[in-house]
Amino acid sequence: MSTSTSIRIDQTLYDQARADAASEHRTIAGQIEYWAKVGRAALDNPDLPVSFIAEALASLAEPREMATAFVPRSSSQSERA
């Protein structure tokens, strides 16, 4: 269930969200929610690079049927031998 809440934010942040939302094919609200999720995960995991967190969140959002199976390197190398 999705709910809507109005909040006040700085105009500059809103303008940045609008620009990034357009390039990422998100709504402005979706862009701000994405930033909040990345920021929350970064605070919870200070030892991880933000780029890794963003990529992990993106992969979690992908439909399972589009996922590629993980093949460990050791398996692929032993098959070559």
MMTF fields as JSON, N, C-alpha, C and O atoms, coordinates in Angstrom:
{
  "mmtfVersion": "1.0.0",
  "mmtfProducer": "UNKNOWN",
  "numBonds": 323,
  "numAtoms": 324,
  "numGroups": 81,
  "numChains": 1,
  "numModels": 1,
  "chainsPerModel": [1],
  "groupsPerChain": [81],
  "chainIdList": ["A"],
  "bondAtomList": [4, 2, 8, 6, 12, 10, 16, 14, 20, 18, 24, 22, 28, 26, 32, 30, 36, 34, 40, 38, 44, 42, 48, 46, 52, 50, 56, 54, 60, 58, 64, 62, 68, 66, 72, 70, 76, 74, 80, 78, 84, 82, 88, 86, 92, 90, 96, 94, 100, 98, 104, 102, 108, 106, 112, 110, 116, 114, 120, 118, 124, 122, 128, 126, 132, 130, 136, 134, 140, 138, 144, 142, 148, 146, 152, 150, 156, 154, 160, 158, 164, 162, 168, 166, 172, 170, 176, 174, 180, 178, 184, 182, 188, 186, 192, 190, 196, 194, 200, 198, 204, 202, 208, 206, 212, 210, 216, 214, 220, 218, 224, 222, 228, 226, 232, 230, 236, 234, 240, 238, 244, 242, 248, 246, 252, 250, 256, 254, 260, 258, 264, 262, 268, 266, 272, 270, 276, 274, 280, 278, 284, 282, 288, 286, 292, 290, 296, 294, 300, 298, 304, 302, 308, 306, 312, 310, 316, 314, 320, 318],
  "bondOrderList": [1, 1, 1, 1, 1, 1, 1, 1, 1, 1, 1, 1, 1, 1, 1, 1, 1, 1, 1, 1, 1, 1, 1, 1, 1, 1, 1, 1, 1, 1, 1, 1, 1, 1, 1, 1, 1, 1, 1, 1, 1, 1, 1, 1, 1, 1, 1, 1, 1, 1, 1, 1, 1, 1, 1, 1, 1, 1, 1, 1, 1, 1, 1, 1, 1, 1, 1, 1, 1, 1, 1, 1, 1, 1, 1, 1, 1, 1, 1, 1],
  "groupList": [{"groupName": "MET", "atomNameList": ["N", "CA", "C", "O"], "elementList": ["N", "C", "C", "O"], "formalChargeList": [0, 0, 0, 0], "bondAtomList": [1, 0, 2, 1, 3, 2], "bondOrderList": [1, 1, 2], "singleLetterCode": "M", "chemCompType": "L-PEPTIDE LINKING"}, {"groupName": "SER", "atomNameList": ["N", "CA", "C", "O"], "elementList": ["N", "C", "C", "O"], "formalChargeList": [0, 0, 0, 0], "bondAtomList": [1, 0, 2, 1, 3, 2], "bondOrderList": [1, 1, 2], "singleLetterCode": "S", "chemCompType": "L-PEPTIDE LINKING"}, {"groupName": "THR", "atomNameList": ["N", "CA", "C", "O"], "elementList": ["N", "C", "C", "O"], "formalChargeList": [0, 0, 0, 0], "bondAtomList": [1, 0, 2, 1, 3, 2], "bondOrderList": [1, 1, 2], "singleLetterCode": "T", "chemCompType": "L-PEPTIDE LINKING"}, {"groupName": "ILE", "atomNameList": ["N", "CA", "C", "O"], "elementList": ["N", "C", "C", "O"], "formalChargeList": [0, 0, 0, 0], "bondAtomList": [1, 0, 2, 1, 3, 2], "bondOrderList": [1, 1, 2], "singleLetterCode": "I", "chemCompType": "L-PEPTIDE LINKING"}, {"groupName": "ARG", "atomNameList": ["N", "CA", "C", "O"], "elementList": ["N", "C", "C", "O"], "formalChargeList": [0, 0, 0, 0], "bondAtomList": [1, 0, 2, 1, 3, 2], "bondOrderList": [1, 1, 2], "singleLetterCode": "R", "chemCompType": "L-PEPTIDE LINKING"}, {"groupName": "ASP", "atomNameList": ["N", "CA", "C", "O"], "elementList": ["N", "C", "C", "O"], "formalChargeList": [0, 0, 0, 0], "bondAtomList": [1, 0, 2, 1, 3, 2], "bondOrderList": [1, 1, 2], "singleLetterCode": "D", "chemCompType": "L-PEPTIDE LINKING"}, {"groupName": "GLN", "atomNameList": ["N", "CA", "C", "O"], "elementList": ["N", "C", "C", "O"], "formalChargeList": [0, 0, 0, 0], "bondAtomList": [1, 0, 2, 1, 3, 2], "bondOrderList": [1, 1, 2], "singleLetterCode": "Q", "chemCompType": "L-PEPTIDE LINKING"}, {"groupName": "LEU", "atomNameList": ["N", "CA", "C", "O"], "elementList": ["N", "C", "C", "O"], "formalChargeList": [0, 0, 0, 0], "bondAtomList": [1, 0, 2, 1, 3, 2], "bondOrderList": [1, 1, 2], "singleLetterCode": "L", "chemCompType": "L-PEPTIDE LINKING"}, {"groupName": "TYR", "atomNameList": ["N", "CA", "C", "O"], "elementList": ["N", "C", "C", "O"], "formalChargeList": [0, 0, 0, 0], "bondAtomList": [1, 0, 2, 1, 3, 2], "bondOrderList": [1, 1, 2], "singleLetterCode": "Y", "chemCompType": "L-PEPTIDE LINKING"}, {"groupName": "ALA", "atomNameList": ["N", "CA", "C", "O"], "elementList": ["N", "C", "C", "O"], "formalChargeList": [0, 0, 0, 0], "bondAtomList": [1, 0, 2, 1, 3, 2], "bondOrderList": [1, 1, 2], "singleLetterCode": "A", "chemCompType": "L-PEPTIDE LINKING"}, {"groupName": "GLU", "atomNameList": ["N", "CA", "C", "O"], "elementList": ["N", "C", "C", "O"], "formalChargeList": [0, 0, 0, 0], "bondAtomList": [1, 0, 2, 1, 3, 2], "bondOrderList": [1, 1, 2], "singleLetterCode": "E", "chemCompType": "L-PEPTIDE LINKING"}, {"groupName": "HIS", "atomNameList": ["N", "CA", "C", "O"], "elementList": ["N", "C", "C", "O"], "formalChargeList": [0, 0, 0, 0], "bondAtomList": [1, 0, 2, 1, 3, 2], "bondOrderList": [1, 1, 2], "singleLetterCode": "H", "chemCompType": "L-PEPTIDE LINKING"}, {"groupName": "GLY", "atomNameList": ["N", "CA", "C", "O"], "elementList": ["N", "C", "C", "O"], "formalChargeList": [0, 0, 0, 0], "bondAtomList": [1, 0, 2, 1, 3, 2], "bondOrderList": [1, 1, 2], "singleLetterCode": "G", "chemCompType": "PEPTIDE LINKING"}, {"groupName": "TRP", "atomNameList": ["N", "CA", "C", "O"], "elementList": ["N", "C", "C", "O"], "formalChargeList": [0, 0, 0, 0], "bondAtomList": [1, 0, 2, 1, 3, 2], "bondOrderList": [1, 1, 2], "singleLetterCode": "W", "chemCompType": "L-PEPTIDE LINKING"}, {"groupName": "LYS", "atomNameList": ["N", "CA", "C", "O"], "elementList": ["N", "C", "C", "O"], "formalChargeList": [0, 0, 0, 0], "bondAtomList": [1, 0, 2, 1, 3, 2], "bondOrderList": [1, 1, 2], "singleLetterCode": "K", "chemCompType": "L-PEPTIDE LINKING"}, {"groupName": "VAL", "atomNameList": ["N", "CA", "C", "O"], "elementList": ["N", "C", "C", "O"], "formalChargeList": [0, 0, 0, 0], "bondAtomList": [1, 0, 2, 1, 3, 2], "bondOrderList": [1, 1, 2], "singleLetterCode": "V", "chemCompType": "L-PEPTIDE LINKING"}, {"groupName": "ASN", "atomNameList": ["N", "CA", "C", "O"], "elementList": ["N", "C", "C", "O"], "formalChargeList": [0, 0, 0, 0], "bondAtomList": [1, 0, 2, 1, 3, 2], "bondOrderList": [1, 1, 2], "singleLetterCode": "N", "chemCompType": "L-PEPTIDE LINKING"}, {"groupName": "PRO", "atomNameList": ["N", "CA", "C", "O"], "elementList": ["N", "C", "C", "O"], "formalChargeList": [0, 0, 0, 0], "bondAtomList": [1, 0, 2, 1, 3, 2], "bondOrderList": [1, 1, 2], "singleLetterCode": "P", "chemCompType": "L-PEPTIDE LINKING"}, {"groupName": "PHE", "atomNameList": ["N", "CA", "C", "O"], "elementList": ["N", "C", "C", "O"], "formalChargeList": [0, 0, 0, 0], "bondAtomList": [1, 0, 2, 1, 3, 2], "bondOrderList": [1, 1, 2], "singleLetterCode": "F", "chemCompType": "L-PEPTIDE LINKING"}],
  "groupTypeList": [0, 1, 2, 1, 2, 1, 3, 4, 3, 5, 6, 2, 7, 8, 5, 6, 9, 4, 9, 5, 9, 9, 1, 10, 11, 4, 2, 3, 9, 12, 6, 3, 10, 8, 13, 9, 14, 15, 12, 4, 9, 9, 7, 5, 16, 17, 5, 7, 17, 15, 1, 18, 3, 9, 10, 9, 7, 9, 1, 7, 9, 10, 17, 4, 10, 0, 9, 2, 9, 18, 15, 17, 4, 1, 1, 1, 6, 1, 10, 4, 9],
  "groupIdList": [1, 2, 3, 4, 5, 6, 7, 8, 9, 10, 11, 12, 13, 14, 15, 16, 17, 18, 19, 20, 21, 22, 23, 24, 25, 26, 27, 28, 29, 30, 31, 32, 33, 34, 35, 36, 37, 38, 39, 40, 41, 42, 43, 44, 45, 46, 47, 48, 49, 50, 51, 52, 53, 54, 55, 56, 57, 58, 59, 60, 61, 62, 63, 64, 65, 66, 67, 68, 69, 70, 71, 72, 73, 74, 75, 76, 77, 78, 79, 80, 81],
  "secStructList": [7, 7, 7, 7, 7, 7, 7, 7, 7, 7, 2, 2, 2, 2, 2, 2, 2, 2, 2, 2, 2, 2, 2, 2, 6, 7, 7, 2, 2, 2, 2, 2, 2, 2, 2, 2, 2, 2, 2, 2, 2, 2, 2, 2, 7, 6, 6, 1, 7, 2, 2, 2, 2, 2, 2, 2, 2, 2, 2, 2, 2, 1, 7, 4, 4, 4, 7, 7, 7, 7, 7, 7, 2, 2, 2, 2, 2, 2, 2, 2, 7],
  "xCoordList": [0.838, 0.0, 0.886, 1.783, 0.64, 1.43, 0.652, -0.541, 1.34, 0.71, 1.484, 2.629, 0.867, 1.491, 1.572, 0.599, 2.747, 2.964, 3.704, 4.665, 3.263, 3.943, 5.028, 4.821, 6.189, 7.282, 7.881, 7.737, 8.543, 9.235, 10.712, 11.33, 11.266, 12.699, 13.262, 12.53, 14.545, 15.244, 15.013, 15.012, 14.82, 14.562, 15.71, 15.487, 16.94, 18.093, 18.07, 18.353, 17.734, 17.632, 16.515, 16.663, 15.406, 14.295, 14.721, 14.402, 15.431, 15.895, 16.877, 16.832, 17.773, 18.709, 17.951, 18.271, 16.957, 16.15, 15.396, 15.29, 14.876, 14.151, 15.076, 14.7, 16.283, 17.238, 17.668, 17.692, 18.007, 18.432, 17.278, 17.481, 16.086, 14.91, 14.674, 14.357, 14.826, 14.62, 15.638, 15.281, 16.894, 17.919, 17.845, 18.314, 17.26, 17.155, 15.769, 15.495, 14.9, 13.539, 12.75, 12.072, 12.852, 12.099, 11.255, 11.471, 10.294, 9.572, 10.492, 11.496, 10.147, 10.943, 10.872, 11.885, 9.671, 9.522, 10.321, 10.959, 10.288, 11.054, 12.547, 13.26, 13.029, 14.448, 14.843, 15.88, 14.028, 14.333, 14.263, 15.079, 13.293, 13.212, 14.458, 14.988, 14.923, 16.126, 17.326, 18.089, 17.486, 18.586, 18.494, 19.511, 17.288, 17.105, 17.502, 18.138, 17.128, 17.49, 19.003, 19.58, 19.64, 21.098, 21.77, 22.704, 21.298, 21.864, 21.7, 22.634, 20.521, 20.261, 21.179, 21.776, 21.29, 22.157, 23.619, 24.373, 24.029, 25.412, 25.701, 26.782, 24.758, 24.94, 24.978, 25.723, 24.18, 24.148, 25.376, 25.708, 26.05, 27.209, 28.356, 28.703, 28.947, 29.966, 31.228, 32.019, 31.422, 32.609, 32.441, 33.412, 31.23, 30.981, 30.992, 30.5, 31.548, 31.498, 30.044, 29.255, 29.711, 28.355, 27.995, 26.847, 28.953, 28.673, 28.259, 27.38, 28.882, 28.517, 27.091, 26.312, 26.757, 25.414, 24.38, 23.35, 24.647, 23.702, 23.497, 22.37, 24.586, 24.48, 23.745, 22.979, 23.963, 23.266, 21.774, 20.964, 21.401, 19.98, 19.35, 18.208, 20.089, 19.572, 19.356, 18.359, 20.285, 20.136, 18.966, 18.295, 18.716, 17.574, 16.25, 15.239, 16.254, 15.028, 14.727, 13.609, 15.715, 15.51, 14.601, 14.67, 13.755, 12.932, 13.819, 14.831, 13.452, 14.252, 14.489, 15.562, 13.496, 13.656, 14.711, 15.172, 15.096, 16.138, 17.527, 18.53, 17.587, 18.865, 19.706, 19.178, 21.021, 21.949, 22.448, 22.722, 22.562, 23.026, 24.469, 25.289, 24.773, 26.132, 26.948, 26.527, 28.106, 29.009, 30.34, 31.02, 30.716, 31.997, 33.159, 33.114, 34.177, 35.345, 36.001, 36.478, 36.029, 36.675, 35.972, 36.624, 34.64, 33.897, 34.245, 34.467, 34.294, 34.578, 36.023, 36.297, 36.947, 38.351, 38.571, 39.373, 37.865, 38.053, 37.464, 37.915, 36.455, 35.867, 36.835, 36.8, 37.693, 38.653, 39.791, 40.378, 40.104, 41.265, 41.037, 41.923],
  "yCoordList": [-1.171, 0.0, 1.238, 1.365, 2.128, 3.344, 4.52, 4.68, 5.33, 6.517, 7.736, 7.63, 8.874, 10.112, 11.074, 11.269, 11.672, 12.646, 13.83, 13.655, 15.016, 16.215, 16.61, 16.593, 16.967, 17.475, 18.692, 18.868, 19.516, 20.665, 20.318, 19.801, 20.613, 20.426, 21.662, 22.458, 21.8, 22.917, 22.897, 21.831, 24.056, 24.153, 23.595, 22.979, 23.812, 23.293, 21.768, 21.171, 21.13, 19.675, 19.187, 18.176, 19.908, 19.551, 19.628, 18.738, 20.678, 20.851, 19.749, 19.246, 19.367, 18.275, 16.957, 16.159, 16.738, 15.517, 15.472, 14.415, 16.61, 16.658, 16.304, 15.535, 16.858, 16.584, 15.117, 14.469, 14.603, 13.204, 12.248, 11.202, 12.597, 11.749, 11.593, 10.5, 12.661, 12.6, 11.668, 10.862, 11.77, 10.933, 9.476, 8.582, 9.231, 7.868, 7.258, 6.145, 7.99, 7.525, 7.217, 6.194, 8.122, 8.013, 9.266, 10.271, 9.19, 10.397, 11.178, 10.65, 12.42, 13.208, 12.564, 12.445, 12.148, 11.47, 10.171, 9.843, 9.438, 8.192, 8.436, 7.637, 9.537, 9.869, 10.18, 9.716, 10.959, 11.307, 10.062, 9.905, 9.173, 7.914, 7.067, 6.45, 7.037, 6.279, 6.836, 6.081, 8.157, 8.768, 8.426, 8.152, 8.438, 8.118, 6.674, 6.4, 5.748, 4.337, 4.144, 3.434, 4.78, 4.67, 5.291, 4.717, 6.44, 7.113, 6.303, 6.2, 5.723, 4.898, 3.676, 3.341, 3.012, 1.836, 2.214, 1.449, 3.376, 3.833, 4.105, 3.777, 4.694, 4.931, 3.619, 3.493, 2.649, 1.349, 0.5, -0.417, 0.801, 0.023, 0.955, 1.058, 1.629, 2.639, 2.072, 2.821, 0.753, 0.144, -0.149, -0.504, -0.007, -0.285, 1.0, 2.028, 0.961, 2.137, 2.427, 1.503, 3.683, 4.075, 3.506, 3.123, 3.446, 2.894, 1.419, 0.975, 0.669, -0.732, -0.832, -1.675, 0.023, 0.034, 0.354, -0.314, 1.368, 1.755, 0.623, 0.354, -0.043, -1.166, -2.344, -3.022, -2.597, -3.687, -3.405, -4.302, -2.173, -1.82, -1.933, -2.372, -1.542, -1.652, -3.113, -3.454, -3.972, -5.389, -6.014, -6.902, -5.567, -6.086, -5.667, -6.35, -4.553, -4.057, -4.737, -4.638, -5.427, -6.096, -7.312, -8.005, -7.568, -8.781, -10.024, -10.055, -11.033, -12.263, -12.921, -13.476, -12.865, -13.529, -12.855, -13.453, -11.625, -10.936, -11.165, -10.762, -11.806, -12.022, -13.059, -13.99, -12.884, -13.852, -14.753, -14.287, -16.006, -16.946, -16.644, -16.325, -16.745, -16.538, -17.805, -18.901, -17.653, -18.78, -18.415, -17.499, -19.119, -18.808, -19.009, -19.894, -18.207, -18.321, -19.685, -20.233, -20.232, -21.537, -22.614, -23.536, -22.517, -23.501, -23.374, -24.38, -22.157, -21.969, -22.323, -22.798, -22.107, -22.436, -23.95, -24.479, -24.648, -26.103, -26.806, -27.891, -26.193, -26.774, -26.696, -27.548, -25.676, -25.491, -26.496, -26.851, -26.954, -27.83, -29.215, -30.065],
  "zCoordList": [0.0, 0.0, 0.0, 0.833, -0.912, -1.039, -0.463, -0.718, 0.309, 0.855, 0.4, -0.04, 0.506, 0.075, 1.251, 1.979, 1.426, 2.477, 1.881, 1.133, 2.206, 1.724, 2.707, 3.921, 2.168, 2.992, 2.301, 1.091, 3.072, 2.501, 2.374, 3.305, 1.198, 0.991, 0.308, -0.28, 0.397, -0.226, -1.738, -2.352, -2.326, -3.766, -4.596, -5.638, -4.133, -4.859, -4.897, -5.936, -3.771, -3.722, -4.644, -5.33, -4.654, -5.541, -7.005, -7.794, -7.364, -8.746, -9.138, -10.261, -8.205, -8.478, -8.646, -9.527, -7.806, -7.902, -9.225, -9.846, -9.656, -10.933, -12.086, -12.971, -12.085, -13.161, -13.157, -14.203, -11.98, -11.892, -12.185, -12.801, -11.753, -12.004, -13.499, -13.968, -14.237, -15.689, -16.337, -17.197, -15.934, -16.552, -16.094, -16.798, -14.921, -14.389, -14.618, -14.171, -15.314, -15.615, -14.348, -14.254, -13.374, -12.125, -11.964, -12.641, -11.06, -10.671, -9.728, -9.25, -9.471, -8.522, -7.143, -6.453, -6.743, -5.452, -5.437, -4.437, -6.535, -6.629, -6.509, -5.901, -7.085, -7.009, -5.575, -5.101, -4.884, -3.495, -2.61, -1.702, -2.865, -2.114, -2.363, -1.438, -3.607, -3.95, -3.181, -2.579, -3.205, -2.461, -0.984, -0.347, -0.434, 0.984, 1.277, 2.294, 0.388, 0.584, 0.519, 1.342, -0.464, -0.593, 0.635, 1.195, 1.04, 2.21, 3.477, 4.272, 3.68, 4.861, 4.857, 5.879, 3.705, 3.604, 3.811, 4.413, 3.325, 3.506, 4.983, 5.471, 5.687, 7.118, 7.897, 8.869, 7.474, 8.141, 7.825, 8.577, 6.716, 6.262, 5.889, 4.712, 6.858, 6.538, 5.892, 5.32, 5.979, 5.382, 3.896, 3.228, 3.366, 1.946, 1.129, 1.595, -0.086, -0.963, -1.377, -1.576, -1.499, -1.879, -3.251, -3.475, -4.162, -5.488, -5.393, -6.132, -4.496, -4.3, -3.757, -4.2, -2.805, -2.222, -3.288, -3.374, -4.098, -5.153, -6.15, -6.565, -6.537, -7.476, -6.855, -7.54, -5.574, -4.889, -4.821, -5.056, -4.505, -4.466, -5.854, -5.984, -6.883, -8.249, -8.625, -9.262, -8.233, -8.576, -7.821, -8.349, -6.603, -5.847, -6.474, -6.312, -7.183, -7.808, -9.145, -9.65, -9.721, -11.008, -10.84, -9.826, -11.828, -11.773, -11.788, -12.488, -11.031, -10.934, -12.282, -12.519, -13.172, -14.466, -15.346, -16.318, -15.02, -15.782, -15.182, -15.77, -14.018, -13.334, -14.067, -14.675, -13.999, -14.577, -13.454, -12.348, -13.736, -12.721, -12.344, -13.205, -11.061, -10.572, -10.811, -10.439, -11.428, -11.656, -11.006, -11.467, -9.947, -9.293, -10.26, -11.115, -10.129, -11.009, -10.894, -11.888, -9.697, -9.513, -10.319, -10.809, -10.472, -11.281, -12.753, -13.426, -13.256, -14.678, -15.005, -16.106, -14.089, -14.329, -14.289, -15.058, -13.397, -13.317, -14.53, -14.897, -15.161, -16.358, -17.547, -18.435, -17.56, -18.649, -18.579, -19.601, -17.371, -17.176, -17.707, -17.615]
}
